[in-house]
Amino acid sequence: MKTLYVSDLDGTLLGPDARTSAFANETLNRLMAQGLIFSYATARSLVTAGRVTAGLRMAQPVILYNGALIQDPRTGERLDTCLFSREEVDPIRRDLSASGILPMVYAFVDGRETFSVLEERSSPGVRAFLSTRKDDPRLRIVESEDALYAGEIFYFTCIGDPGIAASYGRLKDDFHCVHQVDIYDHLPWLEIMPRQATKARAALKLKALLGCGRMVAFGDGPNDLELFAAADEACAVENAAPELKALAAKVIGSNRDDGVPRWLAAHAASEKC
């Protein structure tokens, strides 16, 4: 029986420097060349995930934006996309506006993947985020709220706004929302996706696409809970949130100690496609 191994990135596969280590790159590349079916599931886009995993020669599609997209990292082809309907976007826009929030809006505009920002009215958290993304080909600076919400929208991100908790409370029953403190900037983040856009749904779809009969998942945070519930076996890294450890079949080494590649080298070295 073929097994799909799928790992979260930040806090799990990536080290404290937000990169895959030389050891992780060498180990995973060797295992994948031997037939290991490995992918990752992340809140990142293909652009930023590709940068922090630049040493990996990924052969399988990857799960992005917390499950909103499945994409081939070699060609960029989209294999699965979850979009908001316009009827869903309008109440989200009204709610965020009532909380004084202008989000970053991820959408396909004229067929191009973008994230749009009304920079002059953005929160300090969003502006700090933008300072690290000025060369990102997806960046779309707009001058009005109507332009901000243009295109086929699939993801909203809010950073550091005081109204985040209130909007999360109002929106979480209708949409897939992740509200947590970021491990890098230590600010509250709110990410809003279509209800069906989850790491779990995307991982199960990828499992079927690849013809795998079993799935093993690795993670560290609350946004991995559904993925763990969908997996046949779940491993939490030592630095994981307590609620994730409680759901895991086992706790492995931390991200600082390359827990995921070390576990795979010891337990999955004989897996073949």
Residue, then its C-alpha position, 0 to 999 in steps of 0.5 A: m500500500k502506498t503512503l502519502y507523507v504530508s508535512d506542515l512547513d512553518g514550525t514543523l519542517l522548517g527550522p527556526d530560521a524559516r528554512t529547510s536545513a541542509f540535513a532536511n534537504e539531503t535526507l528528503n531528496r534522497l528518500m524521494a529519489q528512492g520513492l518516498i511520496f512526500s508533500y507539504a501543506t502550508a498557509r504559504s503560497l507557492v512563491t514563498a513556500g518555494r523560497v523557504t524550501a529551495g533545497l528540496r526537489m519536490a516531485q509531488p503536488v503541494i497544498l497551499y493557502n491552508g488547502a485553498l490550492i493544490q499546485d504542481p511546484r514544477t509547472g505551477e499548474r493548479l490542480d484544485t482551487c477553492l474560491f469564494s462566491r460573490e455572495e460570500v465575499d460581500p458579508i466578509r467585506r462588511d464584517l471586516s469593515a465593521s471591525g476596522i480591518l482592511p485585509m490582504v485579499y488573495a485572488f485571481v485577477d484577469g487570470r493572474e494570482t495576486f494579493s491585493v493591498l490598500e497600502e496607505r490604510s493598512s495596519p502596521g502588521v500588514r505594512a511590516f509583512l509587505s516590507t518583506r514582499k516588495d519583490d513578490p510578483r503577486l503583489r497588487i497595490v490598489e487605491s480603493e476598497d472596490a479594487l481591493y475586493a476584485g477578482e476571484i477571491f480565495y483567501f483573506t489575511c488580517i494582521g495585528d488589527p484590534g478587531i480580529a478576535a471579534s470578526y473571527g467570532r462572527l465569521k468562524d461558523d460560516f467560513h474556514c477561519v484560522h485565528q492564531v498568534d504568528i510564530y515569527d512576528h508574534l501578532p494576531w493573524l486571522e485567515i479566512m478561507p472558503r468553508q471547504a478550503t482545509k488542509a484535510r480536504a486537500a490532503l485527502k484529495l491529493k492522497a486519492l490523486l496519487g493513488c495512495g491508500r494511507m496518509v501520515a501527517f506532521g504538524d505543529g499548530p492549531n491549523d493542523l488539527e483537521l489534517f491530523a484528524a484526516a490522517d491515518e497516522a499523525c506525528a506532532v513535533e516536540n514544539a507543537a501546540p498541546e492540543l495537537k500533541a493530544l491528537a497525535a499518535k506520537v510526538i517526534g523531535s522538534n523542528r529545531d532538531d529536524g524531527v520530520p526528516r529524521w523520523l522519515a529516515a528512520h521509519a519510511a526509508s523503505e517506502k517505494c512508489 
